[in-house]
Amino acid sequence: MDAVVKSLLERPQPQAKSQAAQSPLPRPSREEAEAAVRILLRWAGEDPAREGLRDTPQRVAKAYEEFFSGYQEEAANVLSRVFEEVEGYDDMVLVREISFSSHCEHHVVPFFGLAHVAYYPSETGVVGLSKLARLVDIYAKRLQTQESLTAQIIGAIEQHLRPRGSAVMIEAEHLCMSMRGVRKHGAATITTQFTGVFRDDPAEQIRFLTMIRDGR
């Protein structure tokens, strides 16, 4: 299981802006991106020149910058600062119901839901609670599968915090299942990943899941 986490964490990702010059795939210009949107509008049967669509290519390009902003961020920067003065606290830290939205890499259609993230701190200390929410967004704001998203979040925690154990659960609805294909509205997908004490002790998994459910 640890090998799976490591392999998904190390999955090739487009370079951040600071490394753009080293990327083997040069980033298209804003004008090229907008031209691609116009082509898709024409392919769908529309007229990109009509009033309602005239500014759509610019809007789509701007929206993509927000949708996929995670490519410009690094987990290491978010998790680099820890707090050592926690009065000896060494129990579970759980941040539940972190809302997120992402896009399926197969159809570029949204999926969205809640992430629950927990870890047992090591001797190095704890990370700010908001950092775990930011970590979820860094990976969610990329083209994703839910399985990879789950593994990448827990992989970053393992790599940068070195906890005694960590757990991630994601619940999401995929519009690629409800808007197209089988069209099953409301179907939820749940993924989990455990490391350390969570992986080795089923009682810790139960405690993690119970703390999520009992708080609802």
Phi and psi restraints in degrees (value plus and minus 20) as a CYANA .aco file:
   2 ASP   PHI     -81.6   -41.6
   2 ASP   PSI     -54.8   -14.8
   3 ALA   PHI     -85.1   -45.1
   3 ALA   PSI     -56.3   -16.3
   4 VAL   PHI     -85.3   -45.3
   4 VAL   PSI     -64.8   -24.8
   5 VAL   PHI     -78.5   -38.5
   5 VAL   PSI     -66.8   -26.8
   6 LYS   PHI     -83.1   -43.1
   6 LYS   PSI     -62.5   -22.5
   7 SER   PHI     -85.8   -45.8
   7 SER   PSI     -58.1   -18.1
   8 LEU   PHI     -94.5   -54.5
   8 LEU   PSI     -54.7   -14.7
   9 LEU   PHI     -83.0   -43.0
   9 LEU   PSI     -57.1   -17.1
  10 GLU   PHI    -109.1   -69.1
  10 GLU   PSI     -11.3    28.7
  11 ARG   PHI     -76.2   -36.2
  11 ARG   PSI     110.5   150.5
  12 PRO   PHI     -75.7   -35.7
  12 PRO   PSI     114.2   154.2
  13 GLN   PHI    -147.1  -107.1
  13 GLN   PSI     127.7   167.7
  14 PRO   PHI     -76.0   -36.0
  14 PRO   PSI     127.7   167.7
  15 GLN   PHI     -92.6   -52.6
  15 GLN   PSI     132.0   172.0
  16 ALA   PHI     -91.8   -51.8
  16 ALA   PSI     148.7   188.7
  17 LYS   PHI     -76.0   -36.0
  17 LYS   PSI     -59.3   -19.3
  18 SER   PHI     -85.2   -45.2
  18 SER   PSI     -37.7     2.3
  19 GLN   PHI    -134.9   -94.9
  19 GLN   PSI      -4.8    35.2
  20 ALA   PHI     -78.3   -38.3
  20 ALA   PSI     -54.9   -14.9
  21 ALA   PHI     -86.6   -46.6
  21 ALA   PSI     -43.5    -3.5
  22 GLN   PHI    -110.1   -70.1
  22 GLN   PSI     -27.7    12.3
  23 SER   PHI     -90.3   -50.3
  23 SER   PSI     115.1   155.1
  24 PRO   PHI     -91.4   -51.4
  24 PRO   PSI     -36.3     3.7
  25 LEU   PHI    -135.6   -95.6
  25 LEU   PSI      80.7   120.7
  26 PRO   PHI     -82.0   -42.0
  26 PRO   PSI     121.3   161.3
  27 ARG   PHI     -94.5   -54.5
  27 ARG   PSI     110.3   150.3
  28 PRO   PHI     -82.5   -42.5
  28 PRO   PSI     138.9   178.9
  29 SER   PHI     -94.4   -54.4
  29 SER   PSI     145.8   185.8
  30 ARG   PHI     -80.8   -40.8
  30 ARG   PSI     -59.4   -19.4
  31 GLU   PHI     -83.2   -43.2
  31 GLU   PSI     -59.9   -19.9
  32 GLU   PHI     -86.2   -46.2
  32 GLU   PSI     -59.5   -19.5
  33 ALA   PHI     -83.3   -43.3
  33 ALA   PSI     -63.9   -23.9
  34 GLU   PHI     -85.9   -45.9
  34 GLU   PSI     -56.5   -16.5
  35 ALA   PHI     -84.0   -44.0
  35 ALA   PSI     -57.5   -17.5
  36 ALA   PHI     -84.0   -44.0
  36 ALA   PSI     -57.2   -17.2
  37 VAL   PHI     -84.3   -44.3
  37 VAL   PSI     -61.8   -21.8
  38 ARG   PHI     -81.6   -41.6
  38 ARG   PSI     -58.6   -18.6
  39 ILE   PHI     -83.9   -43.9
  39 ILE   PSI     -63.5   -23.5
  40 LEU   PHI     -84.3   -44.3
  40 LEU   PSI     -57.6   -17.6
  41 LEU   PHI     -83.8   -43.8
  41 LEU   PSI     -61.3   -21.3
  42 ARG   PHI     -86.2   -46.2
  42 ARG   PSI     -60.3   -20.3
  43 TRP   PHI     -83.4   -43.4
  43 TRP   PSI     -53.4   -13.4
  44 ALA   PHI     -95.9   -55.9
  44 ALA   PSI     -29.8    10.2
  45 GLY   PHI      84.4   124.4
  45 GLY   PSI      -8.3    31.7
  46 GLU   PHI    -122.2   -82.2
  46 GLU   PSI     149.9   189.9
  47 ASP   PHI    -129.9   -89.9
  47 ASP   PSI      85.0   125.0
  48 PRO   PHI     -81.9   -41.9
  48 PRO   PSI     -35.0     5.0
  49 ALA   PHI    -107.9   -67.9
  49 ALA   PSI     -30.1     9.9
  50 ARG   PHI     -91.2   -51.2
  50 ARG   PSI     140.0   180.0
  51 GLU   PHI     -74.2   -34.2
  51 GLU   PSI     -66.7   -26.7
  52 GLY   PHI     -88.6   -48.6
  52 GLY   PSI     -39.6     0.4
  53 LEU   PHI    -130.9   -90.9
  53 LEU   PSI     -20.9    19.1
  54 ARG   PHI     -78.4   -38.4
  54 ARG   PSI     -59.7   -19.7
  55 ASP   PHI    -121.3   -81.3
  55 ASP   PSI     -14.2    25.8
  56 THR   PHI     -81.8   -41.8
  56 THR   PSI     -62.3   -22.3
  57 PRO   PHI     -77.2   -37.2
  57 PRO   PSI     -60.9   -20.9
  58 GLN   PHI     -86.1   -46.1
  58 GLN   PSI     -60.1   -20.1
  59 ARG   PHI     -85.2   -45.2
  59 ARG   PSI     -62.1   -22.1
  60 VAL   PHI     -84.2   -44.2
  60 VAL   PSI     -64.2   -24.2
  61 ALA   PHI     -80.9   -40.9
  61 ALA   PSI     -61.7   -21.7
  62 LYS   PHI     -85.9   -45.9
  62 LYS   PSI     -60.8   -20.8
  63 ALA   PHI     -84.2   -44.2
  63 ALA   PSI     -58.8   -18.8
  64 TYR   PHI     -82.1   -42.1
  64 TYR   PSI     -55.3   -15.3
  65 GLU   PHI     -80.7   -40.7
  65 GLU   PSI     -55.0   -15.0
  66 GLU   PHI    -100.5   -60.5
  66 GLU   PSI     -64.9   -24.9
  67 PHE   PHI     -77.6   -37.6
  67 PHE   PSI     -58.8   -18.8
  68 PHE   PHI    -136.1   -96.1
  68 PHE   PSI      12.7    52.7
  69 SER   PHI     -86.8   -46.8
  69 SER   PSI     -37.0     3.0
  70 GLY   PHI     -82.9   -42.9
  70 GLY   PSI     -43.7    -3.7
  71 TYR   PHI     -86.7   -46.7
  71 TYR   PSI     -39.4     0.6
  72 GLN   PHI    -116.6   -76.6
  72 GLN   PSI     -14.8    25.2
  73 GLU   PHI    -143.3  -103.3
  73 GLU   PSI     136.3   176.3
  74 GLU   PHI    -143.1  -103.1
  74 GLU   PSI     114.5   154.5
  75 ALA   PHI     -80.8   -40.8
  75 ALA   PSI     -53.9   -13.9
  76 ALA   PHI     -79.2   -39.2
  76 ALA   PSI     -56.7   -16.7
  77 ASN   PHI     -88.8   -48.8
  77 ASN   PSI     -53.2   -13.2
  78 VAL   PHI     -97.1   -57.1
  78 VAL   PSI     -56.4   -16.4
  79 LEU   PHI    -120.5   -80.5
  79 LEU   PSI      -8.1    31.9
  80 SER   PHI     -95.1   -55.1
  80 SER   PSI     -45.1    -5.1
  81 ARG   PHI    -125.0   -85.0
  81 ARG   PSI     106.4   146.4
  82 VAL   PHI    -143.6  -103.6
  82 VAL   PSI     138.6   178.6
  83 PHE   PHI    -130.3   -90.3
  83 PHE   PSI     102.8   142.8
  84 GLU   PHI    -109.8   -69.8
  84 GLU   PSI     -46.1    -6.1
  85 GLU   PHI    -106.0   -66.0
  85 GLU   PSI      67.3   107.3
  86 VAL   PHI    -144.7  -104.7
  86 VAL   PSI       1.9    41.9
  87 GLU   PHI      35.2    75.2
  87 GLU   PSI      15.7    55.7
  88 GLY   PHI      59.9    99.9
  88 GLY   PSI     -10.2    29.8
  89 TYR   PHI     -84.6   -44.6
  89 TYR   PSI     108.3   148.3
  90 ASP   PHI    -159.1  -119.1
  90 ASP   PSI      -1.6    38.4
  91 ASP   PHI    -114.9   -74.9
  91 ASP   PSI    -195.2  -155.2
  92 MET   PHI     -83.4   -43.4
  92 MET   PSI     119.7   159.7
  93 VAL   PHI    -132.6   -92.6
  93 VAL   PSI     100.1   140.1
  94 LEU   PHI    -145.5  -105.5
  94 LEU   PSI     106.7   146.7
  95 VAL   PHI    -134.2   -94.2
  95 VAL   PSI      93.0   133.0
  96 ARG   PHI    -129.0   -89.0
  96 ARG   PSI     143.8   183.8
  97 GLU   PHI      35.3    75.3
  97 GLU   PSI      27.8    67.8
  98 ILE   PHI    -101.9   -61.9
  98 ILE   PSI      89.1   129.1
  99 SER   PHI     -92.2   -52.2
  99 SER   PSI     124.7   164.7
 100 PHE   PHI    -171.7  -131.7
 100 PHE   PSI     141.7   181.7
 101 SER   PHI    -157.5  -117.5
 101 SER   PSI     123.5   163.5
 102 SER   PHI    -163.1  -123.1
 102 SER   PSI    -195.3  -155.3
 103 HIS   PHI    -151.9  -111.9
 103 HIS   PSI     110.9   150.9
 104 CYS   PHI     -83.6   -43.6
 104 CYS   PSI     110.4   150.4
 105 GLU   PHI     -94.6   -54.6
 105 GLU   PSI     -31.3     8.7
 106 HIS   PHI    -104.5   -64.5
 106 HIS   PSI     -55.7   -15.7
 107 HIS   PHI    -146.7  -106.7
 107 HIS   PSI     -21.3    18.7
 108 VAL   PHI      33.4    73.4
 108 VAL   PSI      24.7    64.7
 109 VAL   PHI    -136.3   -96.3
 109 VAL   PSI     124.2   164.2
 110 PRO   PHI     -85.4   -45.4
 110 PRO   PSI     130.3   170.3
 111 PHE   PHI    -155.1  -115.1
 111 PHE   PSI     130.5   170.5
 112 PHE   PHI    -172.2  -132.2
 112 PHE   PSI     139.8   179.8
 113 GLY   PHI     149.1   189.1
 113 GLY   PSI    -163.2  -123.2
 114 LEU   PHI    -148.3  -108.3
 114 LEU   PSI     121.0   161.0
 115 ALA   PHI    -135.7   -95.7
 115 ALA   PSI     120.5   160.5
 116 HIS   PHI    -142.4  -102.4
 116 HIS   PSI     103.6   143.6
 117 VAL   PHI    -146.5  -106.5
 117 VAL   PSI     109.7   149.7
 118 ALA   PHI    -158.7  -118.7
 118 ALA   PSI     133.4   173.4
 119 TYR   PHI    -176.7  -136.7
 119 TYR   PSI     137.0   177.0
 120 TYR   PHI    -120.3   -80.3
 120 TYR   PSI      97.2   137.2
 121 PRO   PHI     -81.5   -41.5
 121 PRO   PSI     128.8   168.8
 122 SER   PHI    -112.8   -72.8
 122 SER   PSI    -194.1  -154.1
 123 GLU   PHI     -87.4   -47.4
 123 GLU   PSI     -35.3     4.7
 124 THR   PHI     -93.4   -53.4
 124 THR   PSI     -38.5     1.5
 125 GLY   PHI      99.8   139.8
 125 GLY   PSI    -186.9  -146.9
 126 VAL   PHI    -137.6   -97.6
 126 VAL   PSI     137.7   177.7
 127 VAL   PHI    -120.2   -80.2
 127 VAL   PSI     133.8   173.8
 128 GLY   PHI     -77.4   -37.4
 128 GLY   PSI     119.9   159.9
 129 LEU   PHI     -79.8   -39.8
 129 LEU   PSI     -58.7   -18.7
 130 SER   PHI     -84.1   -44.1
 130 SER   PSI     -43.4    -3.4
 131 LYS   PHI     -86.4   -46.4
 131 LYS   PSI     -52.2   -12.2
 132 LEU   PHI     -88.0   -48.0
 132 LEU   PSI     -57.7   -17.7
 133 ALA   PHI     -86.4   -46.4
 133 ALA   PSI     -60.0   -20.0
 134 ARG   PHI     -85.3   -45.3
 134 ARG   PSI     -56.7   -16.7
 135 LEU   PHI     -81.5   -41.5
 135 LEU   PSI     -62.3   -22.3
 136 VAL   PHI     -78.5   -38.5
 136 VAL   PSI     -64.7   -24.7
 137 ASP   PHI     -86.6   -46.6
 137 ASP   PSI     -56.7   -16.7
 138 ILE   PHI     -76.1   -36.1
 138 ILE   PSI     -64.1   -24.1
 139 TYR   PHI    -105.7   -65.7
 139 TYR   PSI     -48.3    -8.3
 140 ALA   PHI     -90.1   -50.1
 140 ALA   PSI     -52.5   -12.5
 141 LYS   PHI    -103.3   -63.3
 141 LYS   PSI      29.8    69.8
 142 ARG   PHI    -166.7  -126.7
 142 ARG   PSI     146.9   186.9
 143 LEU   PHI     -88.9   -48.9
 143 LEU   PSI     110.1   150.1
 144 GLN   PHI    -164.6  -124.6
 144 GLN   PSI     145.6   185.6
 145 THR   PHI    -133.8   -93.8
 145 THR   PSI     134.9   174.9
 146 GLN   PHI     -84.7   -44.7
 146 GLN   PSI     -55.7   -15.7
 147 GLU   PHI     -82.8   -42.8
 147 GLU   PSI     -65.2   -25.2
 148 SER   PHI     -86.7   -46.7
 148 SER   PSI     -60.3   -20.3
 149 LEU   PHI     -77.6   -37.6
 149 LEU   PSI     -65.3   -25.3
 150 THR   PHI     -81.0   -41.0
 150 THR   PSI     -67.2   -27.2
 151 ALA   PHI     -88.4   -48.4
 151 ALA   PSI     -56.0   -16.0
 152 GLN   PHI     -90.1   -50.1
 152 GLN   PSI     -57.7   -17.7
 153 ILE   PHI     -82.5   -42.5
 153 ILE   PSI     -70.4   -30.4
 154 ILE   PHI     -89.7   -49.7
 154 ILE   PSI     -52.2   -12.2
 155 GLY   PHI     -84.4   -44.4
 155 GLY   PSI     -59.8   -19.8
 156 ALA   PHI     -86.1   -46.1
 156 ALA   PSI     -60.3   -20.3
 157 ILE   PHI     -81.8   -41.8
 157 ILE   PSI     -64.6   -24.6
 158 GLU   PHI     -82.2   -42.2
 158 GLU   PSI     -63.3   -23.3
 159 GLN   PHI     -90.0   -50.0
 159 GLN   PSI     -61.1   -21.1
 160 HIS   PHI    -120.3   -80.3
 160 HIS   PSI     -44.7    -4.7
 161 LEU   PHI    -124.8   -84.8
 161 LEU   PSI     -41.3    -1.3
 162 ARG   PHI      30.3    70.3
 162 ARG   PSI      33.2    73.2
 163 PRO   PHI     -94.6   -54.6
 163 PRO   PSI     150.0   190.0
 164 ARG   PHI     -95.3   -55.3
 164 ARG   PSI     -34.8     5.2
 165 GLY   PHI     157.3   197.3
 165 GLY   PSI     133.8   173.8
 166 SER   PHI    -164.7  -124.7
 166 SER   PSI     137.2   177.2
 167 ALA   PHI    -164.6  -124.6
 167 ALA   PSI     119.5   159.5
 168 VAL   PHI    -156.3  -116.3
 168 VAL   PSI     113.0   153.0
 169 MET   PHI    -150.2  -110.2
 169 MET   PSI     112.9   152.9
 170 ILE   PHI    -145.2  -105.2
 170 ILE   PSI     111.4   151.4
 171 GLU   PHI    -137.4   -97.4
 171 GLU   PSI     106.0   146.0
 172 ALA   PHI    -168.8  -128.8
 172 ALA   PSI     133.5   173.5
 173 GLU   PHI    -128.6   -88.6
 173 GLU   PSI     112.4   152.4
 174 HIS   PHI    -127.0   -87.0
 174 HIS   PSI      99.2   139.2
 175 LEU   PHI     -89.4   -49.4
 175 LEU   PSI     -37.4     2.6
 176 CYS   PHI     -89.7   -49.7
 176 CYS   PSI     -35.7     4.3
 177 MET   PHI    -116.0   -76.0
 177 MET   PSI     -46.1    -6.1
 178 SER   PHI    -119.4   -79.4
 178 SER   PSI     -47.7    -7.7
 179 MET   PHI    -113.5   -73.5
 179 MET   PSI     -40.9    -0.9
 180 ARG   PHI    -165.7  -125.7
 180 ARG   PSI     159.6   199.6
 181 GLY   PHI      40.5    80.5
 181 GLY   PSI    -141.5  -101.5
 182 VAL   PHI     -93.1   -53.1
 182 VAL   PSI     -40.0     0.0
 183 ARG   PHI      32.7    72.7
 183 ARG   PSI      36.0    76.0
 184 LYS   PHI    -121.3   -81.3
 184 LYS   PSI      71.3   111.3
 185 HIS   PHI     -86.9   -46.9
 185 HIS   PSI     115.6   155.6
 186 GLY   PHI      63.8   103.8
 186 GLY   PSI     -22.8    17.2
 187 ALA   PHI     -85.8   -45.8
 187 ALA   PSI     112.5   152.5
 188 ALA   PHI    -131.0   -91.0
 188 ALA   PSI     120.3   160.3
 189 THR   PHI    -130.7   -90.7
 189 THR   PSI     111.8   151.8
 190 ILE   PHI    -140.7  -100.7
 190 ILE   PSI     108.8   148.8
 191 THR   PHI    -146.0  -106.0
 191 THR   PSI     125.5   165.5
 192 THR   PHI    -155.7  -115.7
 192 THR   PSI     134.0   174.0
 193 GLN   PHI    -167.7  -127.7
 193 GLN   PSI     116.2   156.2
 194 PHE   PHI    -150.5  -110.5
 194 PHE   PSI     124.6   164.6
 195 THR   PHI    -155.4  -115.4
 195 THR   PSI     145.8   185.8
 196 GLY   PHI      37.5    77.5
 196 GLY   PSI    -152.4  -112.4
 197 VAL   PHI     -83.3   -43.3
 197 VAL   PSI     -49.0    -9.0
 198 PHE   PHI     -88.0   -48.0
 198 PHE   PSI     -59.9   -19.9
 199 ARG   PHI     -90.7   -50.7
 199 ARG   PSI     -59.1   -19.1
 200 ASP   PHI    -103.9   -63.9
 200 ASP   PSI     -42.1    -2.1
 201 ASP   PHI    -143.1  -103.1
 201 ASP   PSI      85.1   125.1
 202 PRO   PHI     -76.6   -36.6
 202 PRO   PSI     -48.0    -8.0
 203 ALA   PHI     -83.6   -43.6
 203 ALA   PSI     -53.4   -13.4
 204 GLU   PHI     -90.7   -50.7
 204 GLU   PSI     -55.0   -15.0
 205 GLN   PHI     -84.2   -44.2
 205 GLN   PSI     -63.4   -23.4
 206 ILE   PHI     -82.3   -42.3
 206 ILE   PSI     -63.2   -23.2
 207 ARG   PHI     -81.3   -41.3
 207 ARG   PSI     -64.3   -24.3
 208 PHE   PHI     -78.1   -38.1
 208 PHE   PSI     -70.0   -30.0
 209 LEU   PHI     -86.4   -46.4
 209 LEU   PSI     -56.5   -16.5
 210 THR   PHI     -86.8   -46.8
 210 THR   PSI     -61.0   -21.0
 211 MET   PHI     -85.0   -45.0
 211 MET   PSI     -51.1   -11.1
 212 ILE   PHI     -90.3   -50.3
 212 ILE   PSI     -68.9   -28.9
 213 ARG   PHI     -91.8   -51.8
 213 ARG   PSI     -59.2   -19.2
 214 ASP   PHI     -89.4   -49.4
 214 ASP   PSI     -38.4     1.6
 215 GLY   PHI    -105.6   -65.6
 215 GLY   PSI     -16.5    23.5
